């Protein structure tokens, strides 16, 4: 009877170790999916606008966009709507017509149940100031 108790205890210990090991490997198996983003920019005097595009709709809406004047001077920021559109009205005009501008969309990560989705950062091409006046 004593040998049977030792055998059952050994099997129970082995099964517990296997369950624990499989549970740890599942927890460690976090998967990261990186999704490319692209951002466009255009201007109409001091109003800049554009769109964040991505193959995944979740990477278009609710993204933080920051408008910069070359040399990394921040002119404003906003959040995209559900279709990825954004608009920023830059304030001030001292020397602004001499500048070049670009927009940058911030990286965003979301994750559930072991999979993390990363909407990658994107930067637009720089554009010059455009005036409507002749």
N, C-alpha and C positions, 0 to 999 in steps of 0.2 A: 504494500500500500504506500509505503514511504517513497519508493522509486517512482510510482505513478504520480504522486504529488510533485516531486521534483521535476518530472518530465512535463507536466501540465504548466508548472511555473515557468520553465524554460521556454516553452512554446508561447506562452502569454507574453513573456518579455520580448521574444523575437518579433511577434506580431506587433506589439506596441512600438518597437524600434522601427519597423518597416513603415507603419502608419505615420509616425513622427517624421521620418526621413522623407516620405512622399509629400507630406504637408509642407515641409520646409522648401523642397524643390519647387513646389507650385508657387509659394510666396516669393521666392527668389526669381521666378520666371516672368518678371515684369517686362512687357513689350512696349517699346516706344515707336510710334508711327509719326514720322515727320512729313508735314504737308507744306508744299511750296505756296508762297503768296506773292502777288505782284501788285504794285500800286502805280496809278497814273496821276498826273497833275496837269492842270491848265489854269490860266489866270484871266481875270477880267478886272483890270486895274488892281485894286487892293483886295479883291475877293479871289481866293484860290479854292479850287475844288478838284475832285477826282474820284477814283473808285479803287477799292481793294478787290482783287480777283483771286480766285482759288478754285481748284477742282472740287474742293469740299465746301459746301454751302456754310457749314459751321465756322469756317475760317473767314467769312466775309463780314458778317454782322458783329456789332459790339466790339470792334477793334479800336484801339487807341492810335490815332494818327497825329503826328506832330509836324508842323510846318517850320522849316528852317530857311534862313538866308545863308548863303555860302559863308563859310567860316564858323558854322555851327551855332549861329545866333537864333535862338528860339523865338518865333513870332506868334505862336499860338498852337493850341491842340484841340481836338474834338474826338468824338466817337462815331464810328460808321453806323449807318442804319442797317436794316436787315438785308438789303441788297448790296451793301458794301460802299455806298456813296457817302462822301464827306464834303464839307465846306467850311472854310475858315476865312473870316474877314480880318486881315492884318490891320492893326492900328498904327497910326503915325505915318509920316511920309518923308521924313528927313533922309534924303539920300537913297530912298528905296528904289527909285527908277534906275539906279546904277547897279542894282544887285541881281544875283541869280538865286533861284529858289528851288528847294526840293522838299519832298514829303517823305516821311518814314513811318511805317506801321510797325508797332511793337509786337514782339513774339508773345504768343499766348499758349498756355498748356492747360489741358483738362484731362482727367483720367478717372476711370472706374474699373474695378475688378481686374486689376493687373495690366490694363492697357492704358498708356498715356498718349494722348494725341497732342502734337506740338504744331501749332500754326506758326510757320517760320517768319522771321523779320524780313521786311522788304524796304527798299529805298528807290524812289523815283529817279528819273533822269533830271538833271537840273534844267530849269527854264529861265529865260530872261523876263523881266517885268514887261508887261504889255499895257500900253495906254490906249484908250479909245479915242483920245484927242488926236487930230491930224498934226 
